[in-house]
Structures are given as structure tokens and as C-alpha cells.
Amino acid sequence: MFGHDIAEQVAPAWERYRDRLFEAQRALSEWMVDRIDPKPGDTILELTAGPGETGFLAAERIAPDGRLISTDLSEGMVAAARRGAQARGLTNVECRRMDAQAMDLPDASIDAVISRFGLMLLPNLANALGEIRRVLRRGGRLAYGVFGPPDRNPLLSLFAMAVAQQHQMPTGDPFGPGGPFSLADHDANQAPLEAAGFGGIEIQEIVGTAHFHSLDDYWQMQSAIGGPIAVHLARLSNDERTAIKATLATMTEPFEHDGSYDLPWAALGVTAD
């Protein structure tokens, strides 16, 4: 997900908003799971799982004898995933803390790997893809989702732009390694996958909207889950946050309908084997 320290700080908010975070971009999760086509008895690995909902879709399809290994670098996210699996009565889910760039798994032990909105945030994508290649069995498949470019993602970009207009951004280059838009185009995905030895690469844009009941609803959710930006906002004064929110209100006007907001997002769904 994010850097380890930041992920730990926002993990409670991700658990609190878990249903909305999942449902807003459920289309991407379903696309990914459909592309790996899990069968009963398979072993599925979810990387950068956060609270784990995408993996739970696969867990239902591989039951009763299959196993989902749900992993994240953040202990808080792993604990949230464990509680989510228990709440759903999923007995075939193992939740583990794991670095996607250095996996504690045997070679050729996994039938398929999935990751939703996580690989783009890794500082060393090449290491992660090499590890994925190592743990996949022959014929195994990878499916992941990453954010498309900022102009296709008002859901993300408008909030960041509102903060940036008032304060220096707390993050580095959003297009650089580990940035939220580091894998926002086809070439940025195709080249490292090929270098890691993957073939059968398919990249498809998947779009949708996230609904918010009001500007306050959007502000409260994004300022709680937004990784480095959420941590940054928590350090500001009330006046500073009010100024940012006023800027955000102006920016989001095109997406307002009778007081509610529908903010578009666009992802790249990527599969390879």
C-alpha cells in the first residue's frame, strides 16, 4: 500500500471505510478475479491487500480446499483483513504480513497472484515482479490494477491538487517509482513485465465513479484514508484545512448533483502469465 509507517497510521480508517472503498471500485476487483479464473483447490496470493476484500472474492471461488494468502506490509492492514475474513466466515484465508518485494514463500507454490492499487506504490517494482514470477507455478497468472493518469482520476487528483494549491505536497514525484501514477500508462506496465519474463500481457482500462453524499462526506473519507496526504492534513491547523476544503469545493463543482458528488476514476487492469 503506502510506506509502512503511513500505512499503519491510516489502517484504522481503511478498515472503517472498507465497504465503500471496495464497492466504489468493485468492477476492477471482479475483473481481476475473473482474469485469474480461480478454481476450487487453487492457492491464490493477494499482495498489498489492505483490508482484503478483493482477495475474499477469490477465496469464495476456491473453497473449500483452496487457500487465499492475504498479505500486506502493514500489520494494521493484515489485522483488518483477518477480521474481515472472520466476519465473512471464510475459513480458507491466511492473513500474513509480507513485503511484496521479498516474499517468504517457496518457489512455484502459487497458482495466481492479485493486487489492487498496490504495485504502483512499491519503491522497487522490478523486485516485486521477480518475486511474483518466482512463486508462480507453471501456467500461473498475475492480475493487478493500478490508477490511470490524473486527468482520468478526479477522485484522486482533485483532492491532491486542492492540498497542493495551499501547501507544498508531502509526497515526492507522483509519476516516479512508488508514486500513485507511476504505472499510469501501458508502457510503464508492459516494459517491466516483459523484463521480468512475463508474457500474455493484456492491459485494459476500467472506469467507474465513487459516490459521496456531500462535500463533507468526500472530505472526511479522503482526508482519513489518503496516505501521506491524510497524515499531512492531520498536522495542519483548522484554518489551513478550511482553506483547502474551500478550494476543493470549487474544483469539484462539475461533479456535484443536488448536493451529492460522483467522482470518476480510471484504472488499468493488467494480466500476464
Summary of the structure (lengths in Angstrom):
residues: 273
radius of gyration: 18.3
end to end distance: 23.0
largest distance: 56.9
contacts: 954
relative contact order: 0.16
helix: 48%
strand: 23%
